[in-house]
Amino acid sequence: MTTQAEKNESALLIFGCPEVPVQAAIGLYLAGRLAEDGYDVVTAGNPSVLALLRVSDQKKHYIGKTVDLDRCIGEVAEKKRDAALCVVFAHNDAGLSYAASMRYLLPEARLVVVVFGRNAEELAAQVEFPCEKVVEKAVHNPVKLKKGIDEVFGWRA
């Protein structure tokens, strides 16, 4: 579905609370694949999720640049940061709020919302803004979620 990124095209990955274990693994996978496709990947999250990602990828092979989530949203709102692609990870209402904010703040960006966790279907049904969705009840095992992400981005295993 998606072609390789134009040179220096930015991808913004928005991570919510790291409560669901699958988020870090699938986030590292997605960041790596986007970088391979030519995106300049920026990872935004709260201090806990950024710490988990940094420890898991200490040499920054996958996550690229990192920024505090509140700072990132402020920079996007002030037009100091932009992205051609924004992927928001959501396993609760707060994640959906971040996704809705990104849709409003980056109206021209491709927005993909990755909805996961025990209540993924119910949560995904609450999305009332234009975006692409990957929805999977994944909590611990990232395999089905990876498959959905691969389909949305046109990657083949």
Legacy VTK file of the C-alpha trace (Angstrom):
# vtk DataFile Version 3.0
C-alpha trace
ASCII
DATASET POLYDATA
POINTS 157 float
0.000 0.000 0.000
2.768 2.473 0.919
5.813 3.203 -1.167
9.192 4.027 0.245
9.426 7.399 1.977
10.669 10.418 0.112
14.155 11.377 1.237
14.136 12.682 4.820
10.391 12.177 5.262
9.603 12.129 8.971
7.679 9.428 10.839
6.427 10.193 14.319
5.722 7.245 16.620
3.524 8.107 19.612
3.664 5.672 22.530
1.267 5.727 25.443
1.600 4.072 28.817
3.848 0.978 28.639
1.380 -1.129 30.643
0.826 -3.682 27.842
4.036 -5.659 27.158
3.533 -6.054 23.395
3.873 -2.306 22.773
7.671 -2.114 23.154
8.394 -5.092 20.906
6.058 -4.032 18.121
7.211 -0.426 18.424
10.850 -1.405 17.960
9.870 -3.554 14.989
7.893 -0.751 13.353
10.597 1.852 13.960
13.184 -0.405 12.343
11.031 -1.139 9.312
10.178 2.532 8.791
13.855 3.481 8.996
14.616 0.816 6.386
11.958 2.421 4.178
13.751 5.766 4.382
11.837 7.533 7.136
13.514 9.754 9.704
11.898 8.148 12.773
11.123 10.193 15.891
9.830 8.311 18.925
7.661 10.177 21.441
6.431 8.857 24.762
6.304 9.358 28.497
9.516 8.850 30.505
8.678 5.220 31.352
8.052 4.057 27.798
11.098 5.930 26.509
13.232 4.289 29.203
11.964 0.837 28.193
12.705 1.520 24.528
16.149 2.986 25.234
17.148 0.023 27.401
15.858 -2.407 24.767
17.677 -0.565 21.972
20.656 1.018 23.727
22.584 1.613 20.489
19.514 3.191 18.850
19.450 0.830 15.919
15.659 1.077 15.778
14.069 3.883 17.756
15.988 6.819 16.296
15.479 10.157 17.984
13.383 10.301 21.144
11.352 13.114 22.647
9.080 13.511 25.661
5.440 13.123 24.582
4.186 16.398 26.095
7.073 18.306 24.530
6.416 16.643 21.172
2.717 17.553 21.185
3.626 21.135 22.088
6.141 21.318 19.239
3.609 19.938 16.765
0.964 22.403 18.006
3.436 25.288 17.633
4.366 24.063 14.111
7.969 23.414 15.223
7.651 19.707 14.408
5.931 18.037 11.471
5.577 14.501 10.130
4.408 12.886 6.919
3.458 9.757 8.869
2.195 9.473 12.430
1.632 6.136 14.155
-0.111 6.165 17.524
-0.122 3.123 19.801
-3.379 2.926 21.777
-4.505 0.408 24.371
-6.717 2.762 26.369
-8.735 5.996 26.086
-5.631 8.142 26.569
-4.050 6.534 23.506
-7.146 7.384 21.467
-6.967 10.968 22.735
-3.372 11.216 21.505
-4.460 9.847 18.137
-7.328 12.347 17.865
-4.942 15.162 18.789
-2.469 14.079 16.122
-5.254 13.936 13.528
-6.176 17.518 14.393
-2.598 18.809 14.627
-1.261 16.972 11.547
-4.238 17.012 9.167
-2.140 16.199 6.080
-0.167 13.343 7.655
-0.918 9.700 7.125
-2.268 8.586 10.505
-2.151 4.939 11.560
-3.608 3.973 14.928
-2.392 0.659 16.325
-5.102 -0.485 18.752
-4.128 -3.419 20.940
-4.779 -5.001 24.321
-7.602 -7.009 25.834
-10.307 -4.527 24.763
-8.927 -3.694 21.322
-12.164 -4.123 19.360
-14.231 -2.032 21.767
-11.574 0.664 21.832
-11.227 0.727 18.039
-14.991 1.189 17.711
-14.598 4.555 19.494
-12.351 5.997 16.768
-14.419 8.712 15.075
-11.765 10.450 12.990
-10.130 9.558 9.679
-7.211 7.165 10.052
-6.002 3.708 9.197
-6.334 1.166 11.980
-4.534 -1.992 12.985
-6.619 -3.759 15.621
-5.565 -6.851 17.532
-6.220 -8.234 21.027
-2.462 -8.601 21.458
-1.154 -8.307 25.014
1.990 -10.462 25.165
2.417 -12.015 21.716
3.204 -9.511 18.929
2.901 -11.912 15.958
-0.689 -11.109 14.873
-0.146 -7.409 15.494
2.996 -7.536 13.344
0.995 -9.180 10.567
-1.601 -6.388 10.679
1.104 -3.722 10.591
2.810 -5.469 7.675
-0.495 -5.434 5.774
-1.159 -1.725 6.391
2.336 -0.765 5.271
2.474 -3.187 2.345
5.333 -5.260 3.764
5.516 -8.954 3.101
7.002 -11.462 5.510
LINES 1 158
157 0 1 2 3 4 5 6 7 8 9 10 11 12 13 14 15 16 17 18 19 20 21 22 23 24 25 26 27 28 29 30 31 32 33 34 35 36 37 38 39 40 41 42 43 44 45 46 47 48 49 50 51 52 53 54 55 56 57 58 59 60 61 62 63 64 65 66 67 68 69 70 71 72 73 74 75 76 77 78 79 80 81 82 83 84 85 86 87 88 89 90 91 92 93 94 95 96 97 98 99 100 101 102 103 104 105 106 107 108 109 110 111 112 113 114 115 116 117 118 119 120 121 122 123 124 125 126 127 128 129 130 131 132 133 134 135 136 137 138 139 140 141 142 143 144 145 146 147 148 149 150 151 152 153 154 155 156
